[in-house]
Amino acid sequence: MIERADFEVVEWNTNDNRVGGSVGLLSSFVLNAVGCDVPGVKSNMAYWLKLIGTTEKPIDPVEVRTEEFVDSSVGRDEWIDNGHKILLYATGHQFVYASADVISEPYDSGQPRWPARVDIRYRQQPRAVQEGVHVNQIKDVGHELLQELMHKSFIAISEEEFNRGEELLGNEF
């Protein structure tokens, strides 16, 4: 049996103002196939570019980050989930420095600014940010990653973008 979920497609302008939308019905099979998350529907696989650091406090470009978790300002039910794959992106530097598997469901981090946390397992040895891959090297044609990254904690990327980033990072365990 294929589950179905009501969903709303919302369009936003560059000033974060809602400009339109439509309501529809789509099977979770289709949503899972494209890696989309809709409230009430969990995708089987999704690929994300997860921002680490902030523009006010970017991470040190020579440091090798090895935390076994990532936090988000987005609520626990609205983001990255167990089984998803992520590329870690250094905010303010425009470099991807690691790839990881998400190995837990989202849980409370105990930090008001970053309330949601997931545990991760690195797929490759993390690099120092300055030794990473520029985000423009991984993007699909027409996917303006730098534009989409503004004011976000993470963004969805294609499987091809994830694989390209991982290949360019190289240095497997």
C-alpha positions in Angstrom: 0.0 0.0 0.0 1.4 3.4 -0.9 0.9 6.1 1.7 -0.3 9.5 0.7 0.2 12.8 2.3 -1.3 16.2 1.9 1.3 18.8 1.1 1.6 22.5 0.3 4.0 23.9 -2.2 4.9 27.4 -1.1 6.8 30.0 -3.2 8.9 32.7 -1.5 10.5 35.8 -2.9 14.1 36.9 -2.1 12.8 38.9 0.9 11.4 35.8 2.5 7.8 36.8 1.8 5.3 34.2 0.7 4.1 34.9 -2.9 2.0 31.9 -3.7 1.3 28.2 -3.1 -0.8 25.3 -3.9 -2.1 22.2 -2.0 -1.9 18.8 -3.4 -1.7 15.1 -2.8 1.4 13.1 -3.6 2.4 9.6 -2.7 5.3 9.1 -0.2 6.8 6.7 -2.8 7.4 9.7 -5.1 8.6 11.9 -2.2 11.0 9.2 -1.1 12.3 8.8 -4.6 13.3 12.5 -4.8 14.6 12.8 -1.2 11.9 15.2 0.0 10.7 15.6 3.5 7.1 16.6 4.0 5.5 16.8 7.5 4.2 13.3 8.3 6.2 11.6 5.5 9.8 10.4 6.1 12.1 10.0 3.1 14.3 6.9 2.9 17.4 8.8 1.7 18.2 12.4 1.4 21.4 14.4 0.8 22.2 17.6 2.6 24.7 20.4 2.7 24.9 21.2 6.4 26.4 24.6 7.4 28.8 24.6 10.3 29.6 27.9 12.1 28.0 31.2 11.6 28.9 34.4 9.7 29.4 36.0 13.1 31.6 33.2 14.3 33.0 31.1 11.4 35.0 28.0 12.2 38.8 28.3 12.2 40.0 27.5 8.7 43.1 25.5 9.9 41.2 23.4 12.4 40.2 19.9 11.7 36.7 19.5 13.1 35.8 16.0 14.3 32.6 16.5 16.4 30.4 13.4 16.3 27.2 15.4 16.0 25.8 18.5 14.2 23.2 20.9 15.6 20.6 23.0 13.9 18.4 26.0 14.6 15.5 24.2 12.9 13.1 22.1 14.9 13.7 18.4 15.3 10.8 17.4 13.1 11.8 19.6 10.2 15.3 18.5 9.2 18.0 15.9 8.7 17.1 12.4 9.8 18.7 9.0 10.6 20.2 7.4 7.4 20.6 10.7 5.5 24.0 11.7 4.1 25.6 15.1 4.6 28.4 17.3 3.4 29.7 19.7 6.0 30.1 23.2 4.8 32.2 25.9 6.6 30.0 29.1 6.8 32.0 32.1 5.7 34.7 30.1 3.9 32.6 28.5 1.1 34.4 25.2 1.5 33.1 21.7 2.1 35.5 19.8 4.4 33.8 16.5 5.3 31.1 13.9 4.4 29.1 12.0 7.0 26.3 9.6 7.6 23.5 10.6 10.0 23.3 7.8 12.6 20.6 9.0 15.0 17.1 10.5 15.0 17.1 14.2 15.8 17.1 14.9 19.6 17.3 17.9 21.9 20.7 19.4 22.1 20.0 21.4 25.2 21.1 24.7 23.5 18.4 27.3 22.9 20.0 28.7 19.7 20.7 25.2 18.2 17.9 23.1 19.7 18.1 20.0 17.4 21.0 17.6 17.1 21.9 14.4 15.2 24.8 12.1 15.7 27.1 11.6 12.7 29.8 9.1 11.5 32.4 10.5 9.1 32.6 8.7 5.8 36.1 10.2 5.2 38.8 11.7 7.3 37.7 15.4 7.8 40.0 18.0 6.4 40.9 21.4 7.7 38.5 23.9 6.1 41.2 25.6 4.0 42.0 22.2 2.5 38.4 21.5 1.6 36.5 21.7 -1.7 34.9 25.0 -2.9 31.2 24.6 -2.9 30.9 25.7 -6.5 32.9 22.6 -7.5 30.2 20.2 -6.4 27.1 22.0 -7.6 24.8 20.8 -10.4 24.4 23.1 -13.4 21.7 25.6 -12.5 21.8 24.9 -8.7 23.0 28.1 -7.2 24.2 26.7 -3.9 25.7 29.9 -2.5 22.5 31.8 -3.2 20.4 29.0 -1.6 22.7 28.9 1.5 21.9 32.4 2.7 20.1 32.3 6.0 19.8 28.5 6.1 21.1 25.8 8.5 21.2 23.2 5.7 19.9 22.7 2.2 19.0 19.7 0.1 21.5 18.7 -2.5 21.3 16.0 -5.2 22.9 12.6 -4.9 25.2 13.6 -7.7 26.3 16.7 -5.8 26.9 14.6 -2.7 28.9 12.1 -4.7 30.9 14.8 -6.5 31.8 16.4 -3.1 32.8 13.1 -1.6 34.9 12.3 -4.6 36.7 15.6 -4.6 37.4 15.3 -0.9 39.1 12.0 -1.6 41.0 10.9 1.5 38.9 7.9 2.6 39.5 6.2 5.9 
